Amino acid sequence: MLSLINVTKRFGYRTVLNRACLELKEGEAVGLLGKNGSGKSTLLRIVSRILSYDFGSILWNGKPLMSPKLDSRRFLLYLGHEPGLYPPLSALENLQLVANIYGEDSSRKRIEEHLEAVGIDCSREGPIREFSRGMLQRLSLAKASIISWKLLLLDEPTTGLDSDGIELLSYMVESWKKEGRSLLVVSHDKLWISKYMDRIVVLENGEIN
């Protein structure tokens, strides 16, 4: 499904990824561990096509992921440290916009159902810039739930979540796995990632082991 082959990324004289290789199968959930600054978030941002890389190749079902002919929006979703939403808009407005961009049903009823499912009050009309980190994480989960992605890239998804929020995240991850969808998850929470991922790889000295 997803193949990283000898992917190398440098920032100036610093090599963050050094011929990194990874195979992710369809329906597989893989956890990515590593020390701070090891390049985990950089790797996710490269796969999501936010960042370029210097050497190597990334394939999606055998086709170059960076090809302009391959529309990654149709199958790939990246949820990073920032929710990738618009702070001046409400939660409802943001999700309706996302749904429209991805060609999904953006009806008010559907969006409200997904907001309620993650514990966000649909009657709250204020901008999401007033949300706490935990509420933004919940909104990101709602965003993931309305899009028909095949591969989800999650960067530190448990950060900011209380115990109920982590339980919600865990439930959603298990549901996505049952649907045969794939996940690549970066987290410092080794206990959580060990419990909910199919396998774990470690990024160290720019290499994936």
C-alpha positions in Angstrom: 0.0 0.0 0.0 2.5 2.6 1.2 6.3 2.1 0.6 9.1 4.4 1.7 12.3 3.5 0.0 15.6 5.1 1.0 13.9 8.4 1.9 16.4 11.0 2.9 15.7 14.5 4.2 18.2 17.2 5.2 17.8 20.5 6.8 21.0 22.3 5.9 23.8 20.2 7.1 21.6 18.1 9.4 20.3 14.8 8.1 16.9 14.0 9.7 16.0 11.0 7.6 18.8 8.8 6.3 17.7 6.3 3.7 14.6 5.5 5.8 12.5 2.5 4.6 9.0 1.5 5.7 6.3 -0.8 4.3 2.7 -0.3 5.4 0.1 -2.8 4.3 -3.5 -2.2 3.6 -5.5 -2.3 6.8 -2.4 -2.2 9.0 -1.9 0.2 11.9 1.7 1.1 12.5 3.1 3.1 15.5 6.2 5.2 15.0 8.3 5.8 18.1 11.4 7.9 18.5 13.1 10.5 20.6 12.3 14.2 20.4 13.8 15.7 17.2 14.3 12.3 15.7 12.3 13.2 12.6 8.9 11.5 13.3 6.8 14.5 12.5 9.0 15.3 9.5 8.3 11.9 8.1 4.5 12.3 8.5 4.7 15.7 6.8 6.6 14.2 3.9 4.2 11.4 3.4 1.3 13.9 3.6 3.1 15.9 0.8 3.5 19.0 3.0 7.3 18.7 2.9 9.5 17.5 0.1 12.4 15.1 0.5 15.9 15.0 -1.0 16.3 11.4 -2.1 14.5 8.1 -2.3 10.9 7.3 -3.3 7.5 7.0 -1.8 5.0 4.8 -3.5 1.2 4.4 -3.1 0.1 1.0 -4.5 3.2 1.1 -6.7 2.7 4.6 -8.0 4.9 7.7 -7.0 3.1 9.5 -4.2 4.6 12.9 -5.2 3.3 12.6 -8.8 0.9 15.5 -9.6 -1.3 12.9 -11.4 -2.0 11.2 -8.0 -4.6 13.1 -6.0 -3.7 12.1 -2.4 -6.7 14.1 -1.1 -8.9 11.2 -2.1 -7.2 8.7 0.2 -4.8 10.3 2.6 -5.6 12.4 5.7 -3.0 14.1 7.9 -3.8 15.3 11.4 -0.8 17.1 12.9 -0.2 19.2 16.0 -2.4 21.8 14.5 -5.9 20.8 13.4 -5.6 22.3 9.9 -8.8 24.2 10.4 -9.8 27.9 10.4 -9.7 29.6 13.8 -12.4 32.3 13.0 -15.0 29.7 12.0 -17.1 27.6 14.3 -16.7 23.8 14.6 -19.8 23.3 12.4 -18.6 25.7 9.7 -15.1 24.1 9.7 -16.4 20.6 9.2 -18.9 21.7 6.5 -16.0 23.3 4.7 -13.8 20.2 5.0 -16.6 17.9 3.8 -17.1 20.1 0.8 -13.4 20.1 0.0 -13.3 16.2 0.1 -16.6 15.8 -1.7 -18.4 14.4 1.3 -21.9 15.0 2.6 -21.8 18.4 4.3 -25.4 18.6 5.5 -25.9 20.2 8.9 -27.5 17.1 10.3 -24.6 14.8 9.4 -22.0 17.3 10.7 -23.9 17.7 14.0 -24.0 14.0 14.4 -20.3 13.7 14.1 -19.7 16.6 16.5 -22.0 15.1 19.1 -20.1 11.8 18.7 -16.9 13.4 19.8 -18.5 15.4 22.6 -18.6 18.8 21.1 -21.8 20.9 21.7 -23.4 21.6 18.3 -25.0 24.7 19.7 -21.6 26.3 20.4 -21.3 28.9 17.6 -18.2 30.6 18.6 -14.9 30.4 16.7 -12.7 27.4 17.4 -9.8 29.7 18.4 -11.6 29.7 21.8 -11.2 25.9 22.0 -8.7 24.2 24.3 -6.1 21.8 23.0 -8.3 18.8 24.0 -11.3 20.2 22.2 -9.3 20.8 19.1 -8.1 17.2 19.3 -11.7 16.1 19.5 -12.6 18.3 16.5 -9.8 16.6 14.6 -11.3 13.3 15.3 -14.6 14.5 14.0 -12.8 15.7 10.9 -11.4 12.2 10.4 -14.8 10.7 10.9 -16.4 12.6 8.0 -13.8 11.8 5.4 -13.5 8.6 3.5 -9.7 8.2 3.8 -7.7 5.0 3.3 -4.6 6.1 5.2 -4.6 8.3 8.3 -1.4 10.0 9.5 -1.8 10.9 13.2 0.8 13.0 15.1 0.6 12.7 18.9 -3.2 12.1 19.0 -3.4 11.6 22.7 -1.8 15.0 23.6 -4.3 17.3 25.4 -7.0 14.6 25.7 -8.4 13.7 29.1 -9.2 10.1 30.0 -12.6 10.2 28.3 -11.0 11.7 25.2 -8.3 9.0 25.0 -11.0 6.4 25.4 -12.9 8.0 22.5 -9.7 8.0 20.4 -9.1 4.4 21.2 -12.6 3.4 20.2 -12.4 5.3 16.9 -9.0 3.7 16.1 -10.4 0.2 16.7 -13.4 1.0 14.5 -11.2 2.2 11.7 -9.1 -0.9 11.9 -12.2 -3.1 11.7 -13.1 -1.2 8.5 -9.8 -2.2 7.0 -8.3 1.3 7.0 -4.6 2.0 7.5 -3.0 4.2 10.1 0.5 5.5 10.7 0.7 7.0 14.2 3.4 9.0 16.0 3.2 9.1 19.7 5.3 9.3 22.9 2.7 7.3 24.7 4.3 3.9 24.3 1.7 2.1 26.4 -1.2 3.4 24.3 0.5 2.8 21.0 1.6 -0.7 22.0 -2.0 -1.6 22.8 -3.7 -0.2 19.7 -1.2 -0.5 16.9 -0.5 -3.8 15.0 3.2 -3.2 15.2 5.7 -0.6 16.2 8.8 0.8 14.4 11.4 3.1 15.8 13.0 6.1 14.1 16.6 6.4 15.3 19.6 8.2 13.7 17.4 8.8 10.7 16.7 5.2 10.1 13.5 3.1 10.7 14.0 -0.1 12.6 
